[in-house]
Amino acid sequence: MRWAWSFLLALSCPVLVADELKTLKMDSPIQPDSPHSLFVGELLGNAYASLGYRLELESMPLGRSFIEADEGRLDGLRDRGQSIANAYPHLIRVPFPLYDFNLVLLADRRRCGLCELSDMNSLVTLRGFQFQEDYFNAQAVHPPLIKLGDTKAVLDMLTLKRVDAAVLTELIVPPSFYQSSAHWIQYPLDSASIFHYLHAKHAALARRLVSKLEEMELTGEVWQLRQKYGIPPIHIAPSLGPAGKISAISGSWQGYTDTPQATYWRMLRRAFAEQRVEVETRPSNWKRAKQAFAEGRFDMLIGAYAFEIPPGMLRSDVHIDYEYPVVAVGPDAQSLALMLDRGEPGKACQVLGYEFAKWLPANIEVYEASTAQNCLKLLQSQRVDMLVDFSYNLSDEERISLAQREIKEALPLFVAFQNSSRGHLLKKIFEQGFRDLVASGEVASYFPEQLSYRQARLTKSP
């Protein structure tokens, strides 16, 4: 009777209204609406309320917040990296890790492939982050480094191509940055845990707080909050253990997924080779593959555009390939221009499950066929006015006789994972294994020919 115990517990504890709680002054989070900030706010808010306190947040520059807390004008810091106590002796780290985070390198994957630090000639970063300072101080050699005062200025320099890459803690990169382009990649350089800090004058409270947080961990409240805000478990070890099988599904694409030895399946098995588990692979039509993954029937979906991954699921940071541009194909350039530019009604055909309609104007009615060749037959019989696909699905003769118009640039393809503890673990293992595969040069032999390997943009452009 868990509900009855909870009810009795509530009766036995005094209910404190906000006015009865003692105030502790802390710094405001840099990204207050991020899932990590909301998670920490609710976790610490609940823990402190049970101890008779509430947090009052004050906005101030990042560098100043460390000084204010160390000198006792703030009662502590909400959430900071694990190493700052070494630099600020009057701060006590509450020994309960809140979450893990990465120091990441941000770059354009079209320029540097999977984009490692050794590929860069210039960097920009944010001034005032001790974790970043410690990382670069530990590097024997690194590219020239520019330090700026705010995140927007750092990302603007990267966007304007004034530097090769930016280095930031992943938590302060706004989601809008990644949404602005599918070509941005993040590569983890180092990782650490985030902790809560109190000034030394609150040493007794720190001991009470960690006991409370550990109690909340045991009762499952911390895990419930992690699930609520999508915060992965602390310190995922890169090992599946006796997991038995992992499963993946994709479309049936010639040379890439249509046979067990096709390119993407070889990549996948090799990336998980050290885990010694059976990798179960299944080609299907793309619409059915996406549906089966969304329903949770497979661990991974292989070869998806970023926009095709269901909301809430995980996406690999590394891409596995770059698809060719999407083109509209019609009988002549003039008719394509009338429909695509001037709003003349038209009918288009796309392969079942592809989502190319989002790149067409509203005056185009879109039909689906099981294969690109079936779309071509509908075009030749004038039942549709255009087909939307990749030009490599046309024969040499068709390329000469038909007009083509690019409607979307080449975009990266990813692996998607279920948003679960297992999914987070699979993502971490895959990305480590895949980067090793690319770095060794072995992955080049998996592609049908050298041209398709270069198209994948897995290494730095010459």
FINUGU-565047 format. One record per residue (C-alpha): residue in three letters; x, y, z. Coordinates in nm, 3 decimals, m for minus. Example, Ala and Ser with C-alpha at 12.3 -4.5 7.8 and 13.67 -1.06 7.14 Angstrom:
2
{'ALA',{1.230,m0.450,0.780}}
{'SER',{1.367,m0.106,0.714}}
This chain:
462
{'MET',{0.000,0.000,0.000}}
{'ARG',{0.257,0.258,m0.120}}
{'TRP',{m0.008,0.532,m0.144}}
{'ALA',{m0.106,0.482,0.220}}
{'TRP',{0.256,0.509,0.336}}
{'SER',{0.300,0.828,0.133}}
{'PHE',{m0.018,0.972,0.287}}
{'LEU',{0.095,0.893,0.643}}
{'LEU',{0.441,1.035,0.570}}
{'ALA',{0.282,1.356,0.447}}
{'LEU',{0.078,1.383,0.767}}
{'SER',{0.384,1.327,0.982}}
{'CYS',{0.588,1.606,0.814}}
{'PRO',{0.514,1.975,0.873}}
{'VAL',{0.409,2.155,0.556}}
{'LEU',{0.623,2.463,0.505}}
{'VAL',{0.489,2.744,0.291}}
{'ALA',{0.734,2.957,0.094}}
{'ASP',{0.728,3.242,0.349}}
{'GLU',{0.843,3.004,0.625}}
{'LEU',{1.151,2.884,0.433}}
{'LYS',{1.492,3.034,0.496}}
{'THR',{1.648,3.194,0.187}}
{'LEU',{1.972,3.086,0.025}}
{'LYS',{2.117,3.306,m0.249}}
{'MET',{2.253,3.126,m0.555}}
{'ASP',{2.354,3.218,m0.908}}
{'SER',{2.103,3.196,m1.196}}
{'PRO',{2.155,2.926,m1.461}}
{'ILE',{2.297,3.035,m1.797}}
{'GLN',{2.024,2.850,m1.990}}
{'PRO',{1.727,2.862,m1.748}}
{'ASP',{1.485,2.680,m1.977}}
{'SER',{1.716,2.393,m2.070}}
{'PRO',{1.619,2.042,m1.950}}
{'HIS',{1.931,2.025,m1.730}}
{'SER',{1.853,2.359,m1.560}}
{'LEU',{1.491,2.259,m1.501}}
{'PHE',{1.602,1.922,m1.361}}
{'VAL',{1.848,2.082,m1.118}}
{'GLY',{1.595,2.348,m1.018}}
{'GLU',{1.328,2.096,m0.925}}
{'LEU',{1.569,1.850,m0.763}}
{'LEU',{1.742,2.109,m0.541}}
{'GLY',{1.415,2.293,m0.481}}
{'ASN',{1.250,1.978,m0.346}}
{'ALA',{1.552,1.877,m0.139}}
{'TYR',{1.603,2.219,0.017}}
{'ALA',{1.231,2.267,0.085}}
{'SER',{1.230,1.948,0.291}}
{'LEU',{1.518,2.095,0.494}}
{'GLY',{1.344,2.430,0.544}}
{'TYR',{1.514,2.638,0.275}}
{'ARG',{1.438,2.793,m0.062}}
{'LEU',{1.675,2.919,m0.332}}
{'GLU',{1.675,3.280,m0.447}}
{'LEU',{1.858,3.314,m0.779}}
{'GLU',{2.061,3.620,m0.873}}
{'SER',{2.166,3.694,m1.231}}
{'MET',{2.531,3.791,m1.280}}
{'PRO',{2.824,3.726,m1.518}}
{'LEU',{2.967,3.377,m1.497}}
{'GLY',{3.314,3.479,m1.378}}
{'ARG',{3.174,3.704,m1.106}}
{'SER',{2.950,3.429,m0.967}}
{'PHE',{3.254,3.222,m0.865}}
{'ILE',{3.404,3.516,m0.675}}
{'GLU',{3.075,3.610,m0.508}}
{'ALA',{3.022,3.254,m0.389}}
{'ASP',{3.381,3.203,m0.275}}
{'GLU',{3.368,3.525,m0.071}}
{'GLY',{3.032,3.433,0.083}}
{'ARG',{2.811,3.698,m0.072}}
{'LEU',{2.635,3.412,m0.246}}
{'ASP',{2.551,3.107,m0.034}}
{'GLY',{2.666,2.877,m0.311}}
{'LEU',{2.656,2.786,m0.679}}
{'ARG',{2.364,2.591,m0.821}}
{'ASP',{2.551,2.361,m1.057}}
{'ARG',{2.916,2.376,m1.156}}
{'GLY',{3.194,2.144,m1.274}}
{'GLN',{3.372,1.902,m1.048}}
{'SER',{3.709,2.081,m1.042}}
{'ILE',{3.623,2.433,m0.929}}
{'ALA',{3.678,2.363,m0.558}}
{'ASN',{4.050,2.346,m0.637}}
{'ALA',{4.043,2.709,m0.751}}
{'TYR',{3.796,2.842,m0.491}}
{'PRO',{3.895,2.714,m0.146}}
{'HIS',{3.591,2.846,0.042}}
{'LEU',{3.344,2.642,m0.167}}
{'ILE',{3.232,2.296,m0.053}}
{'ARG',{3.129,2.046,m0.319}}
{'VAL',{2.814,1.858,m0.219}}
{'PRO',{2.924,1.502,m0.307}}
{'PHE',{2.619,1.404,m0.509}}
{'PRO',{2.668,1.420,m0.889}}
{'LEU',{2.374,1.593,m1.053}}
{'TYR',{2.452,1.504,m1.415}}
{'ASP',{2.738,1.445,m1.656}}
{'PHE',{2.834,1.680,m1.935}}
{'ASN',{3.084,1.709,m2.216}}
{'LEU',{3.322,1.973,m2.336}}
{'VAL',{3.249,1.971,m2.709}}
{'LEU',{3.408,2.087,m3.027}}
{'LEU',{3.155,2.240,m3.267}}
{'ALA',{3.228,2.251,m3.639}}
{'ASP',{3.079,2.216,m3.988}}
{'ARG',{3.091,1.848,m4.080}}
{'ARG',{3.114,1.938,m4.451}}
{'ARG',{3.459,2.086,m4.387}}
{'CYS',{3.609,1.835,m4.147}}
{'GLY',{3.404,1.513,m4.153}}
{'LEU',{3.378,1.377,m3.799}}
{'CYS',{3.581,1.682,m3.691}}
{'GLU',{3.847,1.610,m3.429}}
{'LEU',{4.070,1.867,m3.261}}
{'SER',{4.370,1.769,m3.475}}
{'ASP',{4.174,1.876,m3.787}}
{'MET',{4.150,2.239,m3.671}}
{'ASN',{4.372,2.540,m3.740}}
{'SER',{4.183,2.792,m3.524}}
{'LEU',{3.943,2.779,m3.229}}
{'VAL',{3.716,3.011,m3.033}}
{'THR',{3.588,2.949,m2.680}}
{'LEU',{3.412,3.118,m2.390}}
{'ARG',{3.613,3.300,m2.127}}
{'GLY',{3.560,3.211,m1.759}}
{'PHE',{3.488,2.835,m1.765}}
{'GLN',{3.736,2.654,m1.541}}
{'PHE',{3.669,2.318,m1.708}}
{'GLN',{3.773,2.459,m2.044}}
{'GLU',{4.079,2.628,m1.892}}
{'ASP',{4.187,2.299,m1.733}}
{'TYR',{4.139,2.109,m2.058}}
{'PHE',{4.351,2.340,m2.271}}
{'ASN',{4.618,2.374,m2.001}}
{'ALA',{4.655,1.996,m2.013}}
{'GLN',{4.711,1.990,m2.392}}
{'ALA',{5.075,1.987,m2.500}}
{'VAL',{4.975,2.148,m2.830}}
{'HIS',{4.647,2.291,m2.953}}
{'PRO',{4.539,2.531,m3.231}}
{'PRO',{4.539,2.909,m3.167}}
{'LEU',{4.257,2.990,m2.924}}
{'ILE',{4.040,3.304,m2.913}}
{'LYS',{3.848,3.370,m2.589}}
{'LEU',{3.526,3.574,m2.594}}
{'GLY',{3.284,3.695,m2.331}}
{'ASP',{2.950,3.537,m2.429}}
{'THR',{2.813,3.232,m2.603}}
{'LYS',{2.648,3.421,m2.888}}
{'ALA',{2.974,3.590,m2.986}}
{'VAL',{3.149,3.250,m2.990}}
{'LEU',{2.884,3.090,m3.211}}
{'ASP',{2.870,3.395,m3.440}}
{'MET',{3.243,3.360,m3.510}}
{'LEU',{3.191,2.997,m3.602}}
{'THR',{2.884,3.065,m3.816}}
{'LEU',{3.066,3.341,m4.006}}
{'LYS',{3.357,3.098,m4.073}}
{'ARG',{3.612,3.318,m3.898}}
{'VAL',{3.740,3.011,m3.711}}
{'ASP',{3.741,2.640,m3.787}}
{'ALA',{3.564,2.535,m3.467}}
{'ALA',{3.427,2.645,m3.132}}
{'VAL',{3.483,2.473,m2.797}}
{'LEU',{3.204,2.502,m2.540}}
{'THR',{3.039,2.300,m2.268}}
{'GLU',{2.747,2.126,m2.438}}
{'LEU',{2.494,2.255,m2.188}}
{'ILE',{2.527,2.620,m2.289}}
{'VAL',{2.485,2.563,m2.664}}
{'PRO',{2.126,2.667,m2.740}}
{'PRO',{1.912,2.414,m2.931}}
{'SER',{1.851,2.681,m3.195}}
{'PHE',{2.216,2.656,m3.298}}
{'TYR',{2.181,2.292,m3.403}}
{'GLN',{1.840,2.360,m3.556}}
{'SER',{1.993,2.628,m3.779}}
{'SER',{2.180,2.368,m3.986}}
{'ALA',{2.203,1.991,m4.012}}
{'HIS',{2.574,2.029,m4.085}}
{'TRP',{2.683,2.126,m3.732}}
{'ILE',{2.858,1.843,m3.549}}
{'GLN',{2.964,1.818,m3.187}}
{'TYR',{3.260,1.608,m3.083}}
{'PRO',{3.320,1.540,m2.711}}
{'LEU',{3.671,1.640,m2.604}}
{'ASP',{3.636,1.569,m2.233}}
{'SER',{3.365,1.487,m1.983}}
{'ALA',{3.295,1.572,m1.621}}
{'SER',{3.021,1.569,m1.364}}
{'ILE',{2.824,1.865,m1.233}}
{'PHE',{2.782,1.921,m0.859}}
{'HIS',{2.612,2.167,m0.627}}
{'TYR',{2.837,2.393,m0.417}}
{'LEU',{2.788,2.568,m0.084}}
{'HIS',{3.007,2.820,0.094}}
{'ALA',{3.211,2.677,0.382}}
{'LYS',{2.989,2.856,0.636}}
{'HIS',{2.715,2.610,0.534}}
{'ALA',{2.923,2.294,0.600}}
{'ALA',{2.659,2.144,0.830}}
{'LEU',{2.383,2.212,0.576}}
{'ALA',{2.593,2.047,0.303}}
{'ARG',{2.603,1.725,0.505}}
{'ARG',{2.227,1.735,0.559}}
{'LEU',{2.166,1.807,0.191}}
{'VAL',{2.371,1.514,0.060}}
{'SER',{2.187,1.281,0.298}}
{'LYS',{1.857,1.411,0.164}}
{'LEU',{1.963,1.370,m0.199}}
{'GLU',{2.080,1.015,m0.134}}
{'GLU',{1.744,0.941,0.028}}
{'MET',{1.567,1.081,m0.281}}
{'GLU',{1.784,0.855,m0.496}}
{'LEU',{1.679,0.549,m0.297}}
{'THR',{1.308,0.635,m0.312}}
{'GLY',{1.325,0.680,m0.691}}
{'GLU',{1.244,1.052,m0.690}}
{'VAL',{1.573,1.143,m0.859}}
{'TRP',{1.519,0.884,m1.134}}
{'GLN',{1.165,1.011,m1.191}}
{'LEU',{1.300,1.363,m1.239}}
{'ARG',{1.567,1.235,m1.479}}
{'GLN',{1.297,1.070,m1.687}}
{'LYS',{1.078,1.381,m1.672}}
{'TYR',{1.352,1.603,m1.818}}
{'GLY',{1.533,1.346,m2.034}}
{'ILE',{1.855,1.353,m1.830}}
{'PRO',{2.063,1.036,m1.889}}
{'PRO',{2.196,0.827,m1.601}}
{'ILE',{2.528,0.922,m1.442}}
{'HIS',{2.848,0.768,m1.587}}
{'ILE',{2.726,0.523,m1.849}}
{'ALA',{2.997,0.258,m1.873}}
{'PRO',{3.070,0.170,m2.239}}
{'SER',{2.986,m0.199,m2.205}}
{'LEU',{2.667,m0.387,m2.278}}
{'GLY',{2.762,m0.692,m2.075}}
{'PRO',{2.560,m1.010,m2.146}}
{'ALA',{2.307,m0.822,m2.361}}
{'GLY',{2.241,m1.101,m2.612}}
{'LYS',{2.115,m0.909,m2.917}}
{'ILE',{2.091,m0.557,m3.043}}
{'SER',{1.859,m0.484,m3.333}}
{'ALA',{1.857,m0.237,m3.621}}
{'ILE',{1.621,m0.164,m3.909}}
{'SER',{1.654,0.044,m4.224}}
{'GLY',{1.521,0.087,m4.574}}
{'SER',{1.628,m0.162,m4.838}}
{'TRP',{1.891,0.033,m5.032}}
{'GLN',{2.104,m0.136,m5.296}}
{'GLY',{2.463,m0.177,m5.185}}
{'TYR',{2.398,m0.018,m4.844}}
{'THR',{2.137,m0.229,m4.661}}
{'ASP',{1.996,m0.481,m4.909}}
{'THR',{2.229,m0.768,m4.811}}
{'PRO',{2.397,m0.868,m4.482}}
{'GLN',{2.735,m0.753,m4.622}}
{'ALA',{2.608,m0.414,m4.741}}
{'THR',{2.784,m0.094,m4.633}}
{'TYR',{2.573,0.026,m4.340}}
{'TRP',{2.534,m0.320,m4.184}}
{'ARG',{2.912,m0.378,m4.200}}
{'MET',{2.969,m0.041,m4.033}}
{'LEU',{2.723,m0.124,m3.758}}
{'ARG',{2.860,m0.470,m3.679}}
{'ARG',{3.217,m0.342,m3.677}}
{'ALA',{3.133,m0.050,m3.446}}
{'PHE',{2.988,m0.298,m3.194}}
{'ALA',{3.250,m0.569,m3.253}}
{'GLU',{3.414,m0.535,m2.910}}
{'GLN',{3.078,m0.591,m2.738}}
{'ARG',{3.057,m0.947,m2.875}}
{'VAL',{2.681,m0.931,m2.916}}
{'GLU',{2.466,m1.044,m3.205}}
{'VAL',{2.363,m0.751,m3.424}}
{'GLU',{2.027,m0.833,m3.578}}
{'THR',{1.966,m0.630,m3.897}}
{'ARG',{1.653,m0.599,m4.106}}
{'PRO',{1.596,m0.415,m4.435}}
{'SER',{1.239,m0.305,m4.506}}
{'ASN',{1.063,m0.031,m4.696}}
{'TRP',{1.155,0.302,m4.539}}
{'LYS',{0.807,0.391,m4.417}}
{'ARG',{0.769,0.058,m4.238}}
{'ALA',{1.121,0.084,m4.094}}
{'LYS',{1.053,0.423,m3.938}}
{'GLN',{0.723,0.303,m3.797}}
{'ALA',{0.876,m0.011,m3.643}}
{'PHE',{1.149,0.197,m3.476}}
{'ALA',{0.898,0.454,m3.347}}
{'GLU',{0.698,0.171,m3.191}}
{'GLY',{1.008,0.056,m3.002}}
{'ARG',{1.049,m0.275,m3.185}}
{'PHE',{1.413,m0.205,m3.281}}
{'ASP',{1.704,m0.053,m3.092}}
{'MET',{1.830,0.149,m3.388}}
{'LEU',{1.713,0.310,m3.711}}
{'ILE',{1.990,0.338,m3.971}}
{'GLY',{2.035,0.607,m4.236}}
{'ALA',{1.780,0.871,m4.129}}
{'TYR',{1.780,1.242,m4.198}}
{'ALA',{1.770,1.443,m3.875}}
{'PHE',{1.409,1.554,m3.937}}
{'GLU',{1.294,1.193,m3.985}}
{'ILE',{1.391,1.084,m3.633}}
{'PRO',{1.079,1.068,m3.410}}
{'PRO',{1.052,1.341,m3.145}}
{'GLY',{1.217,1.244,m2.818}}
{'MET',{1.442,0.978,m2.969}}
{'LEU',{1.822,1.000,m2.969}}
{'ARG',{2.029,1.087,m3.276}}
{'SER',{2.393,1.002,m3.328}}
{'ASP',{2.623,1.304,m3.326}}
{'VAL',{2.832,1.140,m3.598}}
{'HIS',{2.687,1.099,m3.946}}
{'ILE',{2.739,0.774,m4.133}}
{'ASP',{2.695,0.914,m4.482}}
{'TYR',{2.589,1.219,m4.684}}
{'GLU',{2.296,1.167,m4.914}}
{'TYR',{2.305,1.330,m5.257}}
{'PRO',{2.088,1.638,m5.324}}
{'VAL',{1.717,1.577,m5.375}}
{'VAL',{1.597,1.675,m5.723}}
{'ALA',{1.266,1.732,m5.893}}
{'VAL',{1.258,1.557,m6.231}}
{'GLY',{1.017,1.657,m6.507}}
{'PRO',{0.975,1.649,m6.885}}
{'ASP',{1.131,1.995,m6.927}}
{'ALA',{1.278,2.284,m6.729}}
{'GLN',{0.996,2.522,m6.818}}
{'SER',{0.720,2.306,m6.669}}
{'LEU',{0.927,2.254,m6.351}}
{'ALA',{0.974,2.630,m6.317}}
{'LEU',{0.600,2.695,m6.359}}
{'MET',{0.517,2.455,m6.074}}
{'LEU',{0.810,2.523,m5.840}}
{'ASP',{0.840,2.900,m5.887}}
{'ARG',{0.512,3.036,m6.017}}
{'GLY',{0.254,2.837,m5.823}}
{'GLU',{0.104,2.638,m6.110}}
{'PRO',{m0.071,2.325,m5.972}}
{'GLY',{0.110,1.999,m6.024}}
{'LYS',{0.142,1.639,m5.912}}
{'ALA',{0.461,1.479,m5.783}}
{'CYS',{0.560,1.124,m5.694}}
{'GLN',{0.800,1.019,m5.418}}
{'VAL',{0.907,0.681,m5.280}}
{'LEU',{0.692,0.547,m4.997}}
{'GLY',{0.812,0.681,m4.662}}
{'TYR',{1.030,0.959,m4.799}}
{'GLU',{0.937,1.304,m4.670}}
{'PHE',{1.038,1.521,m4.963}}
{'ALA',{0.699,1.695,m4.977}}
{'LYS',{0.819,1.935,m4.707}}
{'TRP',{1.060,2.082,m4.962}}
{'LEU',{0.792,2.140,m5.227}}
{'PRO',{0.554,2.436,m5.251}}
{'ALA',{0.195,2.389,m5.136}}
{'ASN',{0.061,2.388,m5.493}}
{'ILE',{0.222,2.046,m5.555}}
{'GLU',{0.009,1.740,m5.470}}
{'VAL',{0.231,1.449,m5.367}}
{'TYR',{0.169,1.078,m5.433}}
{'GLU',{0.372,0.782,m5.308}}
{'ALA',{0.495,0.474,m5.494}}
{'SER',{0.684,0.171,m5.369}}
{'THR',{1.001,0.241,m5.575}}
{'ALA',{1.166,0.521,m5.770}}
{'GLN',{1.111,0.323,m6.090}}
{'ASN',{0.737,0.314,m6.025}}
{'CYS',{0.744,0.693,m5.985}}
{'LEU',{0.928,0.716,m6.315}}
{'LYS',{0.661,0.507,m6.486}}
{'LEU',{0.392,0.743,m6.352}}
{'LEU',{0.588,1.037,m6.492}}
{'GLN',{0.634,0.873,m6.832}}
{'SER',{0.263,0.794,m6.850}}
{'GLN',{0.186,1.160,m6.755}}
{'ARG',{m0.007,1.057,m6.445}}
{'VAL',{0.222,1.286,m6.243}}
{'ASP',{0.409,1.598,m6.353}}
{'MET',{0.734,1.528,m6.170}}
{'LEU',{0.912,1.278,m5.952}}
{'VAL',{1.116,1.379,m5.648}}
{'ASP',{1.416,1.160,m5.573}}
{'PHE',{1.793,1.131,m5.614}}
{'SER',{1.943,1.165,m5.960}}
{'TYR',{2.143,0.843,m5.922}}
{'ASN',{1.817,0.650,m5.959}}
{'LEU',{1.793,0.771,m6.319}}
{'SER',{1.962,0.597,m6.611}}
{'ASP',{2.207,0.787,m6.831}}
{'GLU',{1.940,0.811,m7.099}}
{'GLU',{1.682,0.948,m6.853}}
{'ARG',{1.928,1.209,m6.725}}
{'ILE',{1.970,1.336,m7.081}}
{'SER',{1.602,1.331,m7.179}}
{'LEU',{1.452,1.470,m6.857}}
{'ALA',{1.501,1.803,m6.680}}
{'GLN',{1.630,1.816,m6.320}}
{'ARG',{1.600,2.084,m6.056}}
{'GLU',{1.769,2.060,m5.715}}
{'ILE',{1.522,2.124,m5.433}}
{'LYS',{1.738,2.034,m5.134}}
{'GLU',{2.113,2.026,m5.077}}
{'ALA',{2.303,1.713,m4.974}}
{'LEU',{2.230,1.635,m4.608}}
{'PRO',{2.389,1.399,m4.351}}
{'LEU',{2.239,1.063,m4.254}}
{'PHE',{2.236,0.942,m3.894}}
{'VAL',{2.167,0.649,m3.665}}
{'ALA',{1.870,0.689,m3.428}}
{'PHE',{1.839,0.521,m3.087}}
{'GLN',{1.558,0.470,m2.838}}
{'ASN',{1.555,0.732,m2.561}}
{'SER',{1.628,0.496,m2.272}}
{'SER',{1.925,0.395,m2.057}}
{'ARG',{1.999,0.123,m2.312}}
{'GLY',{1.965,0.371,m2.598}}
{'HIS',{2.209,0.616,m2.439}}
{'LEU',{2.456,0.331,m2.391}}
{'LEU',{2.420,0.208,m2.750}}
{'LYS',{2.472,0.561,m2.880}}
{'LYS',{2.793,0.605,m2.681}}
{'ILE',{2.935,0.268,m2.786}}
{'PHE',{2.843,0.318,m3.152}}
{'GLU',{3.000,0.662,m3.174}}
{'GLN',{3.325,0.549,m3.013}}
{'GLY',{3.345,0.242,m3.237}}
{'PHE',{3.254,0.432,m3.552}}
{'ARG',{3.512,0.706,m3.493}}
{'ASP',{3.778,0.439,m3.447}}
{'LEU',{3.665,0.275,m3.769}}
{'VAL',{3.694,0.601,m3.963}}
{'ALA',{4.028,0.697,m3.804}}
{'SER',{4.181,0.361,m3.900}}
{'GLY',{4.073,0.406,m4.263}}
{'GLU',{3.894,0.071,m4.261}}
{'VAL',{3.553,0.222,m4.328}}
{'ALA',{3.662,0.335,m4.677}}
{'SER',{3.666,m0.027,m4.794}}
{'TYR',{3.299,m0.071,m4.700}}
{'PHE',{3.169,0.171,m4.964}}
{'PRO',{3.086,0.047,m5.316}}
{'GLU',{3.347,0.276,m5.474}}
{'GLN',{3.581,0.562,m5.387}}
{'LEU',{3.337,0.826,m5.515}}
{'SER',{3.064,0.718,m5.272}}
{'TYR',{3.316,0.718,m4.986}}
{'ARG',{3.418,1.076,m5.064}}
{'GLN',{3.050,1.173,m5.080}}
{'ALA',{3.008,1.045,m4.721}}
{'ARG',{3.236,1.325,m4.590}}
{'LEU',{3.367,1.127,m4.299}}
{'THR',{3.713,1.287,m4.305}}
{'LYS',{3.847,1.638,m4.350}}
{'SER',{3.819,1.780,m4.700}}
{'PRO',{4.157,1.800,m4.878}}
